[in-house]
């Protein structure tokens, strides 16, 4: 599997993820636990990075068969 193929699969799996809910959770006053807020902020930043990044160089990934996503 190529790196670009894996990135495409990850993006496809995340397309219905409730990212706006998560972004709001990071700043919502109802959530008082600082760990919850930090985790929501971190996860939304990772989400943004997944959609804004492109591999500098496409390369072959040596994934075990169990990790081959999307083949089921």
Backbone as ProteinMPNN parsed JSONL, in Angstrom:
{"seq_chain_A": "XXXXXXXXXXXXXXXXXXXXXXXXXXXXXXXXXXXXXXXXXXXXXXXXXXXXXXXXXXXXXXXXXXXXXXXX", "coords_chain_A": {"N_chain_A": [[0.85, -1.178, 0.0], [0.502, 2.209, -0.779], [1.619, 5.336, 0.607], [-0.021, 7.532, 0.024], [-2.39, 6.235, -0.586], [-3.124, 5.151, 1.888], [-3.503, 7.512, 3.353], [-5.711, 8.534, 1.978], [-7.634, 6.598, 2.62], [-7.796, 6.96, 5.4], [-8.764, 9.598, 5.497], [-11.234, 9.179, 4.275], [-12.479, 7.55, 6.172], [-12.737, 9.372, 8.24], [-14.529, 11.272, 7.349], [-17.2, 11.59, 8.246], [-16.903, 12.295, 10.838], [-17.699, 13.977, 13.856], [-16.484, 16.777, 13.87], [-16.925, 19.51, 14.398], [-18.365, 19.466, 16.759], [-16.382, 18.488, 18.444], [-14.482, 20.567, 18.278], [-15.947, 22.637, 19.445], [-16.256, 21.591, 21.977], [-13.774, 21.922, 23.086], [-13.732, 24.544, 23.888], [-16.045, 24.998, 25.267], [-17.824, 26.066, 28.08], [-19.225, 24.342, 29.706], [-17.81, 22.032, 29.946], [-15.682, 21.255, 32.31], [-13.428, 19.875, 32.981], [-10.029, 20.005, 32.547], [-8.474, 18.161, 31.158], [-10.218, 16.938, 29.36], [-10.763, 19.111, 27.697], [-8.184, 19.647, 26.661], [-7.689, 17.268, 25.294], [-9.729, 17.312, 23.383], [-8.96, 19.586, 21.946], [-6.41, 18.772, 21.004], [-7.147, 16.508, 19.423], [-8.754, 17.742, 17.467], [-6.856, 19.345, 16.234], [-5.167, 17.398, 15.147], [-6.953, 16.227, 13.357], [-7.312, 18.395, 11.578], [-4.722, 18.545, 10.583], [-4.476, 16.12, 9.231], [-6.17, 16.537, 7.057], [-4.978, 18.71, 5.838], [-2.458, 18.041, 5.085], [-0.135, 16.657, 2.76], [1.686, 13.895, 1.594], [5.182, 14.367, 1.301], [6.695, 12.788, -0.295], [5.625, 10.05, -2.094], [5.434, 6.733, -1.002], [6.012, 3.214, -0.593], [4.3, 1.334, 1.837], [4.989, -1.058, 4.274], [2.805, -2.87, 5.464], [1.412, -5.15, 7.772], [-0.85, -7.804, 6.897], [-3.099, -7.68, 8.56], [-3.409, -5.026, 9.05], [-4.229, -3.934, 6.721], [-6.379, -1.762, 5.565], [-9.741, -1.265, 4.542], [-10.047, -3.406, 2.846], [-11.976, -5.19, 3.438]], "CA_chain_A": [[0.0, 0.0, 0.0], [1.239, 3.458, -0.865], [1.293, 6.307, 1.661], [-1.171, 8.332, -0.416], [-3.584, 5.389, -0.479], [-3.482, 5.088, 3.308], [-4.033, 8.821, 3.717], [-7.047, 8.615, 1.388], [-8.502, 5.735, 3.432], [-7.995, 7.642, 6.687], [-9.663, 10.737, 5.259], [-12.568, 8.647, 4.002], [-13.025, 7.082, 7.454], [-13.004, 10.526, 9.104], [-15.405, 12.262, 6.713], [-18.43, 11.803, 9.013], [-16.535, 12.542, 12.232], [-18.316, 15.234, 14.312], [-15.362, 17.647, 14.224], [-17.39, 20.78, 14.979], [-18.682, 19.153, 18.154], [-15.111, 18.386, 19.152], [-13.908, 21.92, 18.376], [-16.734, 23.384, 20.428], [-16.003, 20.997, 23.288], [-12.504, 22.473, 23.59], [-13.938, 25.884, 24.443], [-17.35, 25.047, 25.941], [-17.738, 26.272, 29.529], [-19.865, 23.224, 30.412], [-16.794, 21.015, 30.2], [-14.754, 21.883, 33.254], [-12.228, 19.06, 33.109], [-9.018, 20.493, 31.609], [-8.0, 17.066, 30.319], [-11.208, 16.796, 28.283], [-10.543, 20.234, 26.781], [-6.902, 19.457, 25.975], [-7.836, 16.16, 24.365], [-10.559, 17.79, 22.279], [-8.126, 20.497, 21.15], [-5.399, 17.956, 20.331], [-7.779, 15.705, 18.378], [-9.183, 18.597, 16.359], [-5.643, 19.752, 15.517], [-4.735, 16.24, 14.351], [-7.927, 16.144, 12.266], [-6.968, 19.435, 10.605], [-3.445, 18.191, 9.967], [-4.731, 15.019, 8.295], [-6.786, 17.07, 5.843], [-4.172, 19.754, 5.202], [-1.139, 17.519, 4.723], [0.091, 15.731, 1.662], [3.036, 13.341, 1.727], [6.198, 15.003, 0.456], [7.118, 11.779, -1.245], [4.811, 8.843, -1.963], [6.292, 5.567, -0.806], [5.334, 1.969, -0.268], [4.254, 0.991, 3.253], [4.983, -2.493, 4.531], [1.835, -3.112, 6.522], [0.946, -6.539, 7.879], [-2.185, -8.006, 6.32], [-4.136, -7.284, 9.505], [-3.56, -3.579, 9.028], [-4.717, -3.498, 5.419], [-7.687, -1.168, 5.789], [-10.572, -1.097, 3.365], [-10.096, -4.604, 2.018], [-12.975, -6.13, 3.937]], "C_chain_A": [[0.895, 1.242, 0.0], [0.762, 4.409, 0.241], [0.069, 7.141, 1.28], [-2.468, 7.53, -0.342], [-4.059, 5.314, 0.966], [-4.078, 6.417, 3.768], [-5.454, 8.992, 3.18], [-8.045, 7.775, 2.192], [-8.803, 6.399, 4.769], [-8.956, 8.811, 6.524], [-11.095, 10.273, 5.015], [-13.241, 8.182, 5.294], [-13.41, 8.245, 8.363], [-14.06, 11.485, 8.564], [-16.683, 12.552, 7.496], [-18.166, 12.059, 10.495], [-17.095, 13.899, 12.669], [-17.267, 16.254, 14.787], [-15.82, 18.966, 14.839], [-17.776, 20.593, 16.445], [-17.401, 19.127, 18.978], [-14.461, 19.756, 19.32], [-14.636, 22.75, 19.432], [-16.475, 22.885, 21.844], [-14.736, 21.576, 23.92], [-12.685, 23.832, 24.243], [-15.239, 26.031, 25.233], [-17.164, 25.113, 27.458], [-18.339, 25.099, 30.315], [-18.879, 22.105, 30.721], [-15.704, 21.643, 31.057], [-13.447, 21.109, 33.408], [-11.18, 19.515, 32.086], [-8.468, 19.394, 30.701], [-8.932, 16.848, 29.131], [-10.984, 17.88, 27.238], [-9.242, 20.07, 25.992], [-6.996, 18.343, 24.941], [-8.674, 16.566, 23.153], [-9.757, 18.717, 21.363], [-7.091, 19.713, 20.356], [-6.013, 17.173, 19.171], [-8.248, 16.555, 17.203], [-7.986, 19.115, 15.568], [-5.116, 18.624, 14.636], [-5.655, 16.069, 13.149], [-7.58, 17.155, 11.17], [-5.677, 19.096, 9.869], [-3.619, 17.066, 8.938], [-5.285, 15.563, 6.981], [-5.935, 18.133, 5.145], [-2.836, 19.235, 4.686], [-1.199, 16.622, 3.492], [1.491, 15.168, 1.852], [4.007, 14.05, 0.795], [6.649, 14.067, -0.647], [6.242, 10.558, -1.022], [5.746, 7.642, -1.87], [5.437, 4.371, -0.43], [5.423, 1.717, 1.236], [4.219, -0.526, 3.383], [4.091, -2.765, 5.733], [1.5, -4.598, 6.574], [-0.476, -6.641, 7.336], [-3.296, -7.545, 7.258], [-4.38, -5.786, 9.49], [-4.057, -3.062, 7.69], [-6.163, -3.047, 5.589], [-8.439, -1.102, 4.476], [-10.661, -2.315, 2.473], [-11.192, -5.568, 2.444], [-14.222, -6.117, 3.102]], "O_chain_A": [[1.91, 1.298, 0.695], [-0.358, 4.292, 0.738], [-0.779, 7.422, 2.126], [-3.529, 8.09, -0.065], [-5.257, 5.402, 1.237], [-5.065, 6.428, 4.503], [-6.309, 9.545, 3.872], [-9.178, 8.203, 2.415], [-9.948, 6.397, 5.219], [-9.865, 8.987, 7.336], [-12.049, 10.892, 5.488], [-14.437, 8.398, 5.485], [-14.324, 8.111, 9.177], [-14.449, 12.422, 9.262], [-17.203, 13.665, 7.414], [-19.089, 12.043, 11.309], [-16.978, 14.875, 11.928], [-17.184, 16.55, 15.979], [-15.147, 19.486, 15.729], [-17.535, 21.472, 17.271], [-17.348, 19.679, 20.076], [-13.944, 20.068, 20.393], [-14.013, 23.472, 20.21], [-16.474, 23.667, 22.794], [-14.643, 21.703, 25.141], [-11.867, 24.231, 25.072], [-15.497, 27.09, 25.805], [-16.434, 24.31, 28.04], [-17.987, 24.894, 31.477], [-19.088, 21.324, 31.649], [-14.91, 22.456, 30.584], [-12.464, 21.649, 33.916], [-11.418, 19.421, 30.882], [-8.04, 19.678, 29.582], [-8.471, 16.6, 28.017], [-11.009, 17.607, 26.038], [-9.209, 20.327, 24.788], [-6.45, 18.459, 23.844], [-8.353, 16.197, 22.023], [-9.869, 18.633, 20.14], [-6.909, 19.96, 19.164], [-5.47, 17.169, 18.067], [-8.147, 16.124, 16.055], [-8.087, 19.305, 14.356], [-4.672, 18.862, 13.513], [-5.187, 15.796, 12.044], [-7.556, 16.817, 9.986], [-5.561, 19.335, 8.667], [-2.971, 17.075, 7.891], [-4.905, 15.095, 5.908], [-6.16, 18.422, 3.97], [-2.156, 19.925, 3.927], [-2.187, 15.933, 3.238], [2.399, 15.905, 2.238], [3.689, 14.303, -0.367], [6.943, 14.482, -1.768], [6.121, 10.077, 0.105], [6.74, 7.564, -2.592], [4.29, 4.511, -0.006], [6.488, 1.867, 1.836], [3.481, -1.194, 2.659], [4.561, -2.875, 6.866], [1.323, -5.232, 5.534], [-1.213, -5.655, 7.325], [-4.331, -7.066, 6.796], [-5.455, -5.329, 9.881], [-4.286, -1.861, 7.543], [-7.063, -3.874, 5.739], [-7.841, -0.905, 3.419], [-11.303, -2.254, 1.425], [-11.323, -6.65, 1.872], [-15.165, -6.855, 3.389]]}, "name": "protein", "num_of_chains": 1, "seq": "XXXXXXXXXXXXXXXXXXXXXXXXXXXXXXXXXXXXXXXXXXXXXXXXXXXXXXXXXXXXXXXXXXXXXXXX"}
